[in-house]
Amino acid sequence: MPFFETRLKNSDNTYRELFVRYPNNPILTAKDWPYAVNTVFNPSATIFNNQTLLLARVEDRRGFSHFTKAVSDDGVTNWKIDKFPTLEPSPDFPEESWGIEDPRITWIDELESWAVVYTSYSRSGPTVSLALTKDFVSFEKMGSIMPPEDKDAALFPRRFQGKWMLIHRPIGAKLTSEEEVGPGAHIWLSCSSDLKYWGDHQILLKARRGAWWDANKIGLCCPPLETPDGWLILYHGVRQTASGCIYRLGLALLDGEDPTKVLRRSDEWIFGPEESYEREGDVRDVVFPCGWVHDKASGTVRIYYGAADSRICLATGTLSDLLEYIKSCPGPSADSTY
């Protein structure tokens, strides 16, 4: 496939973006919070009681993170924010002693609960933890489900051949220069019969090498989205430059019945930091969504993302455009770039 022919085009043959930023971004900042915090960012998202619910990562003024719930009727404005942290680190779970970060929410029919998969942080490094909730008020913490160092994890909403599946990202090699690529930090998939003990570990998506936007380090963004064509995956790639890292987003499509099979993967990044609120902040040049919401009636997909680790923003696209784009991208047999 010729280079750059996968991006959707307008009638005048110019390229159009798959996601459009909300013109009044950011939609939430630390100034909106009912108590003193440093930053709010990297929210997960779901529909709860016919409202859009965000579970935002909130960094306090010590540098430790917790989660706070915000709900809105239209998913854009008039957010009602909990007056106190919704989910905090617990002394009963020492892996959370330095905070909890980057939640992903999945509704599990079988359990009649939402699963919140998040990163716990401590002296031992980051690790993947899991909590269940029915109301986003009380939570049943199941503790760490992966050994450190691991993060960027989310569950599929149902079992496959009797097994739960978890996408996650072991940290991988530490990169010390542009030339030293190491084995890379790839996206993995693991299986479990009880949500606690995980095995059958395998690489799902490999980080590419060299000049690619997603070379050396990639990770899952939002939980997998079920579509008529398979499971749609939004992931981030980290480009190392002389002035620092740039976090951008790409897509992949997995088989609907066997998510271990990658059907398509975008060569291009589809969304990256461009606006000042994405380029300037505690960590510059970062767009990082942990949640998206698909409105089946309109076909709209809303991504809620952290911008520069400092604020929460919104961008929208349509599922039909996302699927048209990803189905035009190369399959694994055509990809020799790893």
C-alpha positions in Angstrom: 0.0 0.0 0.0 1.5 3.4 -1.0 2.7 5.5 1.9 0.1 7.9 3.5 -2.9 6.6 1.4 -4.7 5.2 4.5 -5.9 8.5 6.0 -9.5 9.4 5.2 -10.0 12.2 2.6 -12.5 15.0 2.2 -14.2 15.6 -1.2 -11.4 18.0 -2.1 -8.9 15.2 -1.7 -7.3 16.7 1.5 -6.8 14.5 4.5 -9.2 14.8 7.4 -8.6 13.8 11.0 -10.3 10.9 12.6 -10.8 12.8 15.9 -11.9 16.4 16.3 -11.0 18.3 19.4 -13.8 19.9 21.4 -13.5 23.7 20.7 -13.7 24.6 24.4 -11.0 22.2 25.6 -10.0 21.6 28.3 -13.2 20.4 29.8 -11.8 19.8 33.4 -8.8 21.3 35.2 -7.6 21.5 38.8 -9.5 24.7 39.1 -12.8 22.8 38.8 -11.9 20.5 41.7 -13.7 21.0 45.0 -10.5 20.4 47.0 -6.9 21.5 46.5 -5.0 19.4 43.9 -2.1 19.8 41.6 -3.5 18.3 38.3 -6.3 16.2 36.9 -5.8 14.0 33.9 -5.9 10.5 32.3 -9.6 9.7 33.0 -11.4 6.5 32.2 -15.0 6.7 31.0 -18.2 4.8 31.0 -22.0 5.3 30.9 -23.5 5.0 34.4 -27.2 5.7 35.3 -27.6 7.3 31.8 -24.8 9.7 32.5 -21.2 9.9 31.3 -18.9 9.0 34.3 -15.2 9.9 34.3 -12.9 8.4 36.9 -10.1 10.9 36.8 -6.5 10.5 38.0 -5.9 13.3 40.4 -2.4 14.2 41.6 -2.3 15.9 45.0 0.2 18.5 46.1 2.5 15.8 47.5 2.8 14.2 44.1 0.6 11.1 44.9 -2.4 10.2 42.8 -5.9 8.9 43.6 -9.2 8.8 41.6 -12.2 11.1 41.7 -15.5 10.6 40.0 -17.1 13.3 37.7 -20.5 12.8 36.0 -22.3 14.8 33.3 -25.6 14.5 31.5 -24.2 15.3 28.1 -20.6 14.1 28.6 -19.2 17.6 27.9 -20.4 20.2 30.4 -21.9 20.7 33.9 -19.7 18.1 35.5 -20.6 17.1 39.1 -17.4 16.2 40.9 -17.2 14.2 44.1 -16.2 16.5 47.0 -13.7 13.9 48.3 -11.5 11.3 46.6 -13.6 8.4 45.2 -10.9 5.8 45.4 -7.7 6.2 47.3 -4.6 4.2 48.0 -5.1 1.8 51.0 -2.5 0.9 53.6 -3.9 -2.7 53.3 -2.3 -2.8 49.8 1.4 -1.8 50.1 1.8 -1.8 46.3 -0.3 1.4 46.4 1.9 3.3 48.9 3.0 5.8 46.3 -0.4 6.3 44.7 -2.8 4.8 42.1 -2.8 5.9 38.5 -4.5 5.7 35.1 -7.7 3.7 35.6 -9.6 1.8 32.8 -13.2 0.8 33.3 -15.0 -2.2 31.8 -18.5 -3.4 32.5 -18.6 -7.1 33.2 -22.0 -8.7 32.6 -21.1 -12.0 34.3 -20.1 -10.2 37.5 -22.8 -7.5 37.3 -20.0 -5.0 38.1 -17.6 -2.6 36.7 -14.0 -3.7 36.7 -11.5 -0.9 37.3 -8.0 -1.9 36.3 -5.4 0.6 37.3 -1.7 1.1 38.0 -0.5 0.9 41.6 2.8 2.6 42.4 5.2 1.9 45.2 8.9 1.5 46.0 8.7 -1.7 44.0 7.6 0.1 40.9 4.3 0.2 39.0 2.0 -2.9 38.9 -1.4 -3.7 37.6 -4.3 -3.8 40.2 -8.0 -4.6 40.0 -11.1 -3.4 41.8 -14.8 -4.2 41.3 -17.7 -1.8 41.9 -21.4 -1.7 41.4 -22.0 1.9 42.3 -18.7 3.8 42.1 -19.0 4.5 45.8 -17.7 1.3 47.3 -15.0 -0.8 45.8 -13.8 -4.4 46.3 -10.1 -4.2 45.8 -8.5 -7.5 44.5 -5.0 -6.2 44.8 -2.1 -6.6 42.4 -2.7 -9.1 39.6 0.6 -8.7 37.8 4.2 -8.6 39.1 6.0 -5.2 38.8 6.9 -3.5 36.6 3.7 -3.5 34.5 1.0 -1.0 33.6 -1.4 0.3 30.9 -3.9 -2.6 31.5 -7.6 -3.2 30.7 -10.0 -6.2 30.6 -12.1 -7.5 27.8 -15.8 -7.5 29.0 -16.3 -11.3 28.7 -14.5 -14.6 28.6 -13.1 -16.3 25.6 -13.2 -20.1 25.7 -13.7 -19.9 29.5 -10.8 -17.5 30.1 -10.7 -13.8 30.9 -8.3 -11.7 28.9 -6.2 -8.8 30.0 -4.2 -6.4 27.9 -1.2 -4.9 29.7 2.3 -3.6 29.1 5.4 -4.9 31.0 7.8 -2.0 31.3 10.5 -3.6 29.2 14.0 -2.3 28.6 15.1 1.1 29.8 16.2 3.2 26.8 19.3 5.3 27.4 19.8 6.8 24.0 18.1 6.9 20.5 20.6 4.2 19.3 20.1 1.8 22.2 16.7 0.2 21.3 16.8 -2.9 23.5 14.0 -5.5 23.4 11.4 -2.8 23.7 8.2 -2.3 25.7 5.4 -4.2 23.9 1.7 -4.7 24.5 1.0 -8.1 26.0 -2.1 -10.3 26.5 -2.7 -12.7 29.4 -5.4 -15.1 30.4 -7.1 -16.1 33.7 -9.9 -18.3 35.0 -10.4 -16.3 38.2 -9.2 -12.7 37.5 -6.5 -13.1 40.1 -3.9 -15.5 38.6 -2.8 -14.9 35.1 -0.9 -17.0 32.5 -0.7 -17.8 28.8 1.3 -14.6 28.4 2.0 -13.5 24.8 2.9 -10.4 22.9 -0.1 -8.9 21.2 1.5 -5.8 19.5 5.2 -5.2 19.2 6.8 -1.8 19.5 8.5 -1.0 16.2 12.1 0.1 15.8 13.9 3.0 14.3 12.2 6.2 13.2 8.6 5.1 13.7 6.2 7.1 15.8 5.6 4.0 17.9 9.2 2.7 18.1 10.5 1.0 21.3 7.6 1.8 23.6 3.9 1.4 23.2 0.9 0.8 25.6 -2.8 0.4 25.6 -5.0 3.6 26.0 -8.7 2.7 26.4 -10.3 -0.6 27.0 -11.0 -2.6 23.8 -14.2 -1.6 22.0 -16.3 -4.3 20.4 -17.4 -3.5 16.8 -19.0 -5.6 14.0 -15.5 -6.0 12.5 -13.7 -7.0 15.7 -12.1 -5.4 18.8 -10.9 -1.9 18.2 -7.8 -0.9 20.1 -6.5 2.6 20.7 -2.9 2.6 21.8 -0.1 5.1 22.5 3.4 5.2 21.0 6.3 7.1 22.5 8.7 8.9 20.1 12.0 9.7 21.6 13.4 13.0 20.4 16.3 15.3 21.3 14.0 17.5 23.2 12.1 14.7 25.0 9.3 12.2 24.4 6.1 12.7 22.3 3.0 10.6 23.1 0.8 10.0 20.1 -2.1 7.6 19.3 -2.7 4.8 16.8 -5.3 2.1 16.2 -5.3 -1.7 15.8 -8.1 -4.2 15.1 -8.3 -7.6 16.8 -10.3 -10.7 15.7 -13.8 -10.6 17.4 -13.7 -14.3 18.5 -10.0 -14.6 19.1 -8.4 -11.3 20.3 -5.0 -12.8 20.2 -5.1 -12.3 16.4 -4.2 -8.9 15.1 -6.1 -8.1 11.9 -4.9 -4.6 11.2 -2.6 -1.9 12.6 -2.2 1.7 11.6 1.2 2.7 10.3 0.4 6.4 10.9 -0.3 8.0 14.2 -3.9 9.3 14.1 -3.9 11.9 17.0 -1.0 13.7 18.7 -0.2 16.8 20.7 -0.8 20.0 18.7 -2.6 22.5 20.8 -0.8 24.5 23.5 -2.8 22.7 26.3 -1.4 19.4 25.0 2.2 20.7 24.5 2.6 22.6 27.8 2.2 21.3 31.3 3.7 19.0 33.9 4.8 16.6 31.1 4.8 18.3 27.7 3.7 16.8 24.4 1.3 14.2 25.8 -2.2 13.1 24.8 -3.2 10.1 26.9 -6.8 8.8 26.9 -7.8 6.0 29.4 -11.4 6.0 28.3 -13.8 6.3 25.4 -17.6 6.2 25.0 -19.4 4.9 22.0 -22.9 6.4 21.5 -24.6 3.6 19.4 -27.5 5.9 18.4 -25.3 8.5 16.7 -22.2 6.4 16.0 -20.1 9.0 17.8 -17.0 7.9 19.7 -15.8 10.3 22.4 -12.3 10.0 23.8 -11.4 11.6 27.1 -7.7 12.3 27.5 -5.1 13.7 29.7 -3.3 16.6 28.1 0.3 17.2 29.1 -0.4 15.4 32.4 -2.2 18.5 33.6 -5.8 18.7 32.4 -8.7 16.7 30.9 -9.8 17.2 27.2 -12.3 15.7 24.8 -12.2 14.7 21.1 -14.9 13.1 19.0 -15.0 10.9 15.9 -17.3 8.3 14.4 -17.1 4.6 14.6 -17.7 4.2 10.9 -14.7 6.5 10.1 -12.5 4.6 12.6 -13.4 1.3 11.1 -13.1 2.5 7.5 -9.6 3.8 8.3 -8.3 0.8 10.2 -9.6 -1.7 7.6 -7.5 0.1 5.0 -4.4 -0.4 7.1 -1.9 -3.2 6.7 -2.5 -6.7 8.2 0.3 -8.5 10.1 1.5 -10.4 7.0 2.2 -7.1 5.3 4.0 -5.6 8.3 7.8 -6.3 8.2 8.7 -3.2 10.2 9.2 -4.8 13.6 
